[in-house]
C-alpha cells in the first residue's frame, strides 16, 4: 500500500509554535529586571499573580489603563527600528493612570503579528521591559498572537494594560482646581504616540526622507525625532505628589492641550495658555510647515512640546519646577486657570 502523506501541521498554516516558545525564553530576562515586591509568579503561567500592598493603604483603589501605539508603528517598521516602541506602549498606559495619583504596579502586553519574527518581537518586548523599569512597574505577562491572514509579513500591532493603586482620599479628580492655579507644563520628547496618521500623511505628501537632518535640531534626523520614545513621567510625579499640593494632572495625548486639559477642569473654569511660554521642538515646526497645518489643528492634534500639565497653587510653582528639574524634566509655567462660564475651554495667547 502507498505510504500516506504526512498530515497538515500548525506551522503549515502559518503559526510557528517553536518560535513562540523561543520568544518566551528570550524575553524572560527582560521581564525579570522589572520584578518588584508583589510579583508572585514569572512569565509562562496561565495568569499573572500579584499581591497588592494593602498594608501601605487604608482604603486602596485600583486604577487601570489600556492603550496602544497607533500608526507610529509604521514609522518604526519603515526604519526597521523596534527597540523603543515598547517604551511608548508602557508610557501611554502608565502616564494615564498617574494623572489620578496612582502608582503603577504591573503591566501586560499584547503583541499580534502575521508571522512571528523572534528577533523583532524580542526587541519590542525589551523596550516594554525598559518602559516598565522607568515606571517602576512589573512586566508580569502578556500574549503573543501569530495570525496569518490578518496581518501582512513584517506587520505587527501592540496593546498594553497597566494597573496601579492609590489611596482613595488621594485620588486626583480635578475637584481641588480653582481659579488662579498655575498650569505647569512638562516637556515632551516629541509627538509621543499621537497624531501619527496625520504625520504619515505629511510624510507622504512632502516625500520627506526620514533620514534627513531636521532643521534646528542639531543634526537629529527626522525619523529619529519621530521615533523618540514617549516620556514616562511616573517616578518624578509620584515624588512631586508627596512634596507639593498638586490639584490635578493632565496627560497631553491625542487631542492636544485643547482637548485634554479641560478633562481635569471643573465646570465654570477655563485654562488660559501662553504659547510663547515654552520652546516648541523643531519636529513640530517641520510638521506644521511641511503639512500646511493650521495652529488650531496643531494644538488639537499634537502635544506641541508639552506632554503633561501639573495644576497647582502659584506659591508651589518654583519648588515644583525645581524638583522636576532635579528629576531630569524641564517644566515651564505655561498659563493659569481662570473663571469661565460653563464647559471648560482653553484660550490661547502669545506674548
C-alpha positions as a Python dict, from the first residue, in 0.01 Angstrom:
ca = {
    (1, 'X'): (0, 0, 0),
    (2, 'X'): (126, 352, -73),
    (3, 'X'): (253, 545, 224),
    (4, 'X'): (11, 806, 348),
    (5, 'X'): (130, 1165, 320),
    (6, 'X'): (201, 1345, 646),
    (7, 'X'): (-91, 1549, 776),
    (8, 'X'): (-103, 1924, 799),
    (9, 'X'): (68, 2097, 1088),
    (10, 'X'): (4, 2427, 1258),
    (11, 'X'): (327, 2551, 1100),
    (12, 'X'): (187, 2468, 756),
    (13, 'X'): (-98, 2706, 840),
    (14, 'X'): (149, 2982, 922),
    (15, 'X'): (182, 2955, 1301),
    (16, 'X'): (520, 2854, 1441),
    (17, 'X'): (476, 2726, 1797),
    (18, 'X'): (852, 2668, 1830),
    (19, 'X'): (921, 3034, 1752),
    (20, 'X'): (667, 3136, 2014),
    (21, 'X'): (839, 2922, 2276),
    (22, 'X'): (1177, 3066, 2178),
    (23, 'X'): (1042, 3417, 2221),
    (24, 'X'): (919, 3342, 2573),
    (25, 'X'): (1265, 3219, 2670),
    (26, 'X'): (1429, 3525, 2510),
    (27, 'X'): (1216, 3776, 2698),
    (28, 'X'): (1226, 3616, 3044),
    (29, 'X'): (1545, 3804, 3144),
    (30, 'X'): (1388, 4135, 3037),
    (31, 'X'): (1079, 4072, 3248),
    (32, 'X'): (1291, 3959, 3542),
    (33, 'X'): (1457, 4302, 3556),
    (34, 'X'): (1117, 4464, 3617),
    (35, 'X'): (1031, 4244, 3915),
    (36, 'X'): (906, 4437, 4218),
    (37, 'X'): (751, 4343, 4554),
    (38, 'X'): (413, 4182, 4496),
    (39, 'X'): (503, 3969, 4194),
    (40, 'X'): (430, 3606, 4281),
    (41, 'X'): (500, 3433, 3951),
    (42, 'X'): (711, 3486, 3641),
    (43, 'X'): (622, 3452, 3275),
    (44, 'X'): (473, 3131, 3143),
    (45, 'X'): (169, 3073, 3362),
    (46, 'X'): (-190, 3097, 3252),
    (47, 'X'): (-237, 3407, 3464),
    (48, 'X'): (-13, 3659, 3638),
    (49, 'X'): (-19, 3675, 4017),
    (50, 'X'): (36, 3998, 4208),
    (51, 'X'): (-14, 4056, 4579),
    (52, 'X'): (-150, 4403, 4650),
    (53, 'X'): (50, 4611, 4902),
    (54, 'X'): (-260, 4676, 5112),
    (55, 'X'): (-52, 4727, 5427),
    (56, 'X'): (51, 5065, 5285),
    (57, 'X'): (-307, 5185, 5234),
    (58, 'X'): (-617, 5249, 5441),
    (59, 'X'): (-865, 5241, 5150),
    (60, 'X'): (-678, 5126, 4841),
    (61, 'X'): (-830, 5186, 4498),
    (62, 'X'): (-708, 5014, 4182),
    (63, 'X'): (-667, 5230, 3871),
    (64, 'X'): (-635, 5065, 3529),
    (65, 'X'): (-544, 5190, 3184),
    (66, 'X'): (-507, 5040, 2840),
    (67, 'X'): (-371, 5182, 2517),
    (68, 'X'): (-168, 5114, 2205),
    (69, 'X'): (96, 5290, 1999),
    (70, 'X'): (-113, 5357, 1688),
    (71, 'X'): (43, 5414, 1349),
    (72, 'X'): (376, 5522, 1498),
    (73, 'X'): (438, 5151, 1444),
    (74, 'X'): (450, 5219, 1069),
    (75, 'X'): (738, 5462, 1112),
    (76, 'X'): (923, 5209, 1327),
    (77, 'X'): (864, 4935, 1071),
    (78, 'X'): (976, 5157, 782),
    (79, 'X'): (1303, 5235, 959),
    (80, 'X'): (1348, 4884, 1094),
    (81, 'X'): (1375, 5021, 1447),
    (82, 'X'): (1182, 4823, 1707),
    (83, 'X'): (1381, 4875, 2026),
    (84, 'X'): (1197, 5178, 2166),
    (85, 'X'): (838, 5134, 2051),
    (86, 'X'): (773, 4923, 2361),
    (87, 'X'): (863, 5222, 2579),
    (88, 'X'): (586, 5413, 2400),
    (89, 'X'): (339, 5136, 2479),
    (90, 'X'): (413, 5143, 2851),
    (91, 'X'): (420, 5523, 2861),
    (92, 'X'): (77, 5564, 2707),
    (93, 'X'): (-74, 5345, 2979),
    (94, 'X'): (117, 5449, 3291),
    (95, 'X'): (105, 5821, 3210),
    (96, 'X'): (-273, 5788, 3202),
    (97, 'X'): (-302, 5629, 3545),
    (98, 'X'): (-52, 5861, 3716),
    (99, 'X'): (-284, 6155, 3642),
    (100, 'X'): (-521, 6013, 3903),
    (101, 'X'): (-239, 5985, 4152),
    (102, 'X'): (-190, 5610, 4108),
    (103, 'X'): (139, 5424, 4143),
    (104, 'X'): (169, 5168, 3859),
    (105, 'X'): (203, 4813, 3990),
    (106, 'X'): (211, 4582, 3692),
    (107, 'X'): (182, 4574, 3314),
    (108, 'X'): (75, 4323, 3048),
    (109, 'X'): (126, 4345, 2674),
    (110, 'X'): (-40, 4202, 2363),
    (111, 'X'): (172, 4151, 2050),
    (112, 'X'): (-7, 4046, 1730),
    (113, 'X'): (161, 3967, 1400),
    (114, 'X'): (114, 3778, 1076),
    (115, 'X'): (438, 3583, 1106),
    (116, 'X'): (642, 3584, 1424),
    (117, 'X'): (992, 3722, 1379),
    (118, 'X'): (1156, 3636, 1710),
    (119, 'X'): (1430, 3899, 1678),
    (120, 'X'): (1181, 4181, 1611),
    (121, 'X'): (944, 4067, 1885),
    (122, 'X'): (1228, 4036, 2134),
    (123, 'X'): (1339, 4393, 2055),
    (124, 'X'): (983, 4515, 2111),
    (125, 'X'): (947, 4335, 2444),
    (126, 'X'): (1291, 4455, 2552),
    (127, 'X'): (1156, 4809, 2505),
    (128, 'X'): (843, 4723, 2701),
    (129, 'X'): (1059, 4598, 2988),
    (130, 'X'): (1268, 4918, 2975),
    (131, 'X'): (948, 5124, 2994),
    (132, 'X'): (833, 4921, 3293),
    (133, 'X'): (1167, 4980, 3466),
    (134, 'X'): (1131, 5355, 3406),
    (135, 'X'): (780, 5347, 3552),
    (136, 'X'): (866, 5119, 3843),
    (137, 'X'): (607, 4858, 3749),
    (138, 'X'): (646, 4487, 3682),
    (139, 'X'): (605, 4322, 3344),
    (140, 'X'): (408, 4020, 3466),
    (141, 'X'): (285, 3867, 3142),
    (142, 'X'): (133, 3915, 2802),
    (143, 'X'): (19, 3742, 2485),
    (144, 'X'): (185, 3682, 2151),
    (145, 'X'): (-65, 3612, 1872),
    (146, 'X'): (53, 3487, 1534),
    (147, 'X'): (-235, 3542, 1292),
    (148, 'X'): (-154, 3477, 925),
    (149, 'X'): (-414, 3632, 701),
    (150, 'X'): (-490, 3911, 948),
    (151, 'X'): (-154, 4087, 911),
    (152, 'X'): (99, 4105, 629),
    (153, 'X'): (450, 3969, 684),
    (154, 'X'): (650, 4230, 872),
    (155, 'X'): (342, 4389, 1028),
    (156, 'X'): (267, 4378, 1398),
    (157, 'X'): (41, 4558, 1641),
    (158, 'X'): (71, 4632, 2010),
    (159, 'X'): (-164, 4689, 2301),
    (160, 'X'): (-88, 4727, 2670),
    (161, 'X'): (-267, 4718, 3003),
    (162, 'X'): (-149, 4868, 3333),
    (163, 'X'): (-285, 4853, 3687),
    (164, 'X'): (-196, 5097, 3962),
    (165, 'X'): (-301, 5175, 4317),
    (166, 'X'): (-391, 5493, 4503),
    (167, 'X'): (-532, 5587, 4842),
    (168, 'X'): (-898, 5671, 4797),
    (169, 'X'): (-875, 6014, 4959),
    (170, 'X'): (-567, 6098, 4748),
    (171, 'X'): (-729, 6039, 4409),
    (172, 'X'): (-673, 6336, 4177),
    (173, 'X'): (-1010, 6415, 4018),
    (174, 'X'): (-981, 6788, 3948),
    (175, 'X'): (-1219, 6898, 4223),
    (176, 'X'): (-938, 7084, 4402),
    (177, 'X'): (-864, 7303, 4099),
    (178, 'X'): (-953, 7669, 4141),
    (179, 'X'): (-913, 7998, 3957),
    (180, 'X'): (-560, 8134, 3993),
    (181, 'X'): (-392, 7794, 3987),
    (182, 'X'): (-87, 7778, 3762),
    (183, 'X'): (-52, 7539, 3469),
    (184, 'X'): (299, 7394, 3482),
    (185, 'X'): (386, 7228, 3152),
    (186, 'X'): (630, 6936, 3141),
    (187, 'X'): (841, 6889, 2830),
    (188, 'X'): (757, 6615, 2584),
    (189, 'X'): (1021, 6425, 2387),
    (190, 'X'): (834, 6486, 2059),
    (191, 'X'): (494, 6378, 1926),
    (192, 'X'): (500, 6086, 2172),
    (193, 'X'): (248, 5836, 2027),
    (194, 'X'): (-25, 6064, 1897),
    (195, 'X'): (-116, 6215, 1563),
    (196, 'X'): (85, 5969, 1354),
    (197, 'X'): (-185, 5920, 1094),
    (198, 'X'): (-152, 6292, 1018),
    (199, 'X'): (227, 6270, 1046),
    (200, 'X'): (238, 5987, 794),
    (201, 'X'): (12, 6186, 561),
    (202, 'X'): (255, 6479, 582),
    (203, 'X'): (545, 6244, 510),
    (204, 'X'): (361, 6109, 208),
    (205, 'X'): (267, 6447, 63),
    (206, 'X'): (609, 6602, 127),
    (207, 'X'): (804, 6295, 8),
    (208, 'X'): (1039, 6366, 300),
    (209, 'X'): (1338, 6145, 367),
    (210, 'X'): (1320, 6014, 725),
    (211, 'X'): (1699, 6021, 737),
    (212, 'X'): (1730, 6390, 653),
    (213, 'X'): (1859, 6621, 931),
    (214, 'X'): (1584, 6823, 1097),
    (215, 'X'): (1641, 7199, 1092),
    (216, 'X'): (1713, 7344, 1433),
    (217, 'X'): (1767, 7005, 1596),
    (218, 'X'): (2145, 6994, 1599),
    (219, 'X'): (2163, 6728, 1331),
    (220, 'X'): (1893, 6490, 1458),
    (221, 'X'): (1732, 6301, 1170),
    (222, 'X'): (1361, 6345, 1104),
    (223, 'X'): (1297, 5975, 1162),
    (224, 'X'): (1483, 5982, 1492),
    (225, 'X'): (1275, 6279, 1608),
    (226, 'X'): (955, 6100, 1512),
    (227, 'X'): (1061, 5778, 1686),
    (228, 'X'): (1181, 5945, 2008),
    (229, 'X'): (1021, 5735, 2283),
    (230, 'X'): (738, 5883, 2484),
    (231, 'X'): (849, 6040, 2811),
    (232, 'X'): (743, 5841, 3117),
    (233, 'X'): (659, 6091, 3391),
    (234, 'X'): (564, 5846, 3665),
    (235, 'X'): (856, 5848, 3908),
    (236, 'X'): (900, 6226, 3900),
    (237, 'X'): (529, 6287, 3950),
    (238, 'X'): (492, 6035, 4233),
    (239, 'X'): (768, 6224, 4417),
    (240, 'X'): (607, 6558, 4336),
    (241, 'X'): (270, 6444, 4470),
    (242, 'X'): (433, 6372, 4805),
    (243, 'X'): (610, 6708, 4818),
    (244, 'X'): (368, 6962, 4671),
    (245, 'X'): (-10, 7032, 4680),
    (246, 'X'): (-87, 6919, 4326),
    (247, 'X'): (-451, 6989, 4234),
    (248, 'X'): (-463, 6798, 3905),
    (249, 'X'): (-256, 6635, 3633),
    (250, 'X'): (-339, 6618, 3263),
    (251, 'X'): (-170, 6379, 3020),
    (252, 'X'): (-149, 6559, 2685),
    (253, 'X'): (-221, 6286, 2433),
    (254, 'X'): (-439, 6279, 2119),
    (255, 'X'): (-641, 6599, 2120),
    (256, 'X'): (-350, 6806, 2246),
    (257, 'X'): (-383, 7074, 2511),
    (258, 'X'): (-712, 7182, 2356),
    (259, 'X'): (-894, 6858, 2435),
    (260, 'X'): (-703, 6708, 2729),
    (261, 'X'): (-660, 6991, 2976),
    (262, 'X'): (-1038, 7055, 3002),
    (263, 'X'): (-1079, 6694, 3123),
    (264, 'X'): (-936, 6792, 3464),
    (265, 'X'): (-1101, 7134, 3499),
    (266, 'X'): (-1429, 7172, 3691),
    (267, 'X'): (-1733, 7334, 3532),
    (268, 'X'): (-1704, 7710, 3526),
    (269, 'X'): (-1325, 7717, 3497),
    (270, 'X'): (-1115, 7763, 3182),
    (271, 'X'): (-746, 7743, 3101),
    (272, 'X'): (-550, 8036, 2961),
    (273, 'X'): (-223, 7936, 2793),
    (274, 'X'): (66, 8150, 2669),
    (275, 'X'): (203, 7984, 2354),
    (276, 'X'): (532, 8172, 2393),
    (277, 'X'): (596, 8024, 2737),
    (278, 'X'): (791, 7719, 2619),
    (279, 'X'): (1021, 7628, 2330),
    (280, 'X'): (841, 7422, 2067),
    (281, 'X'): (1056, 7127, 1950),
    (282, 'X'): (1172, 7157, 1586),
    (283, 'X'): (980, 6846, 1476),
    (284, 'X'): (651, 7030, 1531),
    (285, 'X'): (767, 7330, 1329),
    (286, 'X'): (862, 7093, 1047),
    (287, 'X'): (524, 6916, 1058),
    (288, 'X'): (333, 7244, 1055),
    (289, 'X'): (536, 7385, 766),
    (290, 'X'): (555, 7069, 554),
    (291, 'X'): (188, 6990, 603),
    (292, 'X'): (48, 7342, 592),
    (293, 'X'): (-126, 7267, 922),
    (294, 'X'): (-309, 7550, 1099),
    (295, 'X'): (-210, 7646, 1451),
    (296, 'X'): (-551, 7540, 1584),
    (297, 'X'): (-515, 7198, 1423),
    (298, 'X'): (-163, 7158, 1562),
    (299, 'X'): (-287, 7233, 1914),
    (300, 'X'): (-578, 6989, 1896),
    (301, 'X'): (-376, 6706, 1739),
    (302, 'X'): (-24, 6717, 1887),
    (303, 'X'): (120, 6791, 2231),
    (304, 'X'): (338, 7061, 2069),
    (305, 'X'): (612, 7011, 2327),
    (306, 'X'): (404, 6973, 2645),
    (307, 'X'): (344, 6611, 2741),
    (308, 'X'): (195, 6661, 3087),
    (309, 'X'): (42, 6953, 3275),
    (310, 'X'): (58, 6994, 3653),
    (311, 'X'): (-210, 7218, 3805),
    (312, 'X'): (-105, 7363, 4139),
    (313, 'X'): (-110, 7682, 4351),
    (314, 'X'): (115, 7966, 4241),
    (315, 'X'): (309, 7953, 4569),
    (316, 'X'): (427, 7599, 4487),
    (317, 'X'): (533, 7652, 4126),
    (318, 'X'): (901, 7736, 4177),
    (319, 'X'): (959, 7447, 4416),
    (320, 'X'): (776, 7207, 4185),
    (321, 'X'): (974, 7317, 3879),
    (322, 'X'): (1298, 7277, 4074),
    (323, 'X'): (1206, 6926, 4190),
    (324, 'X'): (1112, 6825, 3837),
    (325, 'X'): (1439, 6964, 3704),
    (326, 'X'): (1627, 6754, 3960),
    (327, 'X'): (1439, 6453, 3816),
    (328, 'X'): (1553, 6547, 3465),
    (329, 'X'): (1229, 6704, 3345),
    (330, 'X'): (1210, 7057, 3203),
    (331, 'X'): (898, 7244, 3311),
    (332, 'X'): (756, 7589, 3243),
    (333, 'X'): (461, 7787, 3380),
    (334, 'X'): (251, 7797, 3063),
    (335, 'X'): (-69, 7957, 3188),
    (336, 'X'): (-338, 7977, 3454),
    (337, 'X'): (-679, 7853, 3547),
    (338, 'X'): (-933, 8134, 3504),
    (339, 'X'): (-1303, 8178, 3563),
    (340, 'X'): (-1521, 8065, 3276),
    (341, 'X'): (-1890, 8044, 3204),
    (342, 'X'): (-1966, 7673, 3167),
    (343, 'X'): (-1791, 7385, 2994),
    (344, 'X'): (-1413, 7419, 3042),
    (345, 'X'): (-1237, 7574, 2741),
    (346, 'X'): (-875, 7652, 2660),
    (347, 'X'): (-785, 8004, 2547),
    (348, 'X'): (-452, 8067, 2375),
    (349, 'X'): (-246, 8383, 2358),
    (350, 'X'): (109, 8475, 2255),
    (351, 'X'): (304, 8732, 2450),
}
